[in-house]
Amino acid sequence: MNSKMKEKDIKLDNSMPVNRWFDHFRKRFGLKNVKIPSKLNKTLKKMEQNKTAASRYRQKKRAGQESPTGECKDLEKKNEVLKEKADSLAKEIQYLKDLIEEVRKAREKKWVPQLG
């Protein structure tokens, strides 16, 4: 191997397709007549597919983690609104019960049975 060649010069870059990468490799090291071996080509394509699949998976996972926090906040707000509504209804029910009790007592005072 050439002493000038470094390990980072041979890496497969995400932005470069497999065939283009191999062409770059052939030009860089003077291998003009060498064809891509089918096994290497398949392996490189699989590597590229795996990288894209992994990045898609990570994006979905991140989106999934962000979504529940937003949903949780929405549900907490909704819960607060429902609690306020429940308190309001409880107060209204108590008011109506008290009103019914007052009406009942007023009728009892008016209606006195006559004995006799």
ChimeraX attribute file (.defattr): number of C-alpha atoms within 10 A of each C-alpha:
attribute: neighborCount
match mode: 1-to-1
recipient: residues
	/A:1	6
	/A:2	6
	/A:3	5
	/A:4	7
	/A:5	11
	/A:6	10
	/A:7	7
	/A:8	7
	/A:9	11
	/A:10	13
	/A:11	10
	/A:12	16
	/A:13	11
	/A:14	11
	/A:15	7
	/A:16	12
	/A:17	13
	/A:18	22
	/A:19	13
	/A:20	10
	/A:21	18
	/A:22	20
	/A:23	15
	/A:24	15
	/A:25	17
	/A:26	16
	/A:27	11
	/A:28	13
	/A:29	11
	/A:30	10
	/A:31	12
	/A:32	11
	/A:33	7
	/A:34	10
	/A:35	11
	/A:36	14
	/A:37	9
	/A:38	9
	/A:39	9
	/A:40	12
	/A:41	15
	/A:42	13
	/A:43	13
	/A:44	18
	/A:45	15
	/A:46	13
	/A:47	14
	/A:48	18
	/A:49	12
	/A:50	12
	/A:51	13
	/A:52	13
	/A:53	12
	/A:54	12
	/A:55	12
	/A:56	12
	/A:57	12
	/A:58	12
	/A:59	12
	/A:60	12
	/A:61	12
	/A:62	11
	/A:63	11
	/A:64	11
	/A:65	11
	/A:66	11
	/A:67	11
	/A:68	11
	/A:69	11
	/A:70	11
	/A:71	11
	/A:72	11
	/A:73	11
	/A:74	11
	/A:75	12
	/A:76	12
	/A:77	12
	/A:78	12
	/A:79	12
	/A:80	11
	/A:81	12
	/A:82	12
	/A:83	12
	/A:84	12
	/A:85	12
	/A:86	12
	/A:87	12
	/A:88	12
	/A:89	12
	/A:90	12
	/A:91	12
	/A:92	12
	/A:93	12
	/A:94	12
	/A:95	12
	/A:96	12
	/A:97	12
	/A:98	12
	/A:99	12
	/A:100	12
	/A:101	12
	/A:102	12
	/A:103	11
	/A:104	11
	/A:105	11
	/A:106	11
	/A:107	11
	/A:108	11
	/A:109	8
	/A:110	8
	/A:111	8
	/A:112	8
	/A:113	7
	/A:114	5
	/A:115	4
	/A:116	3
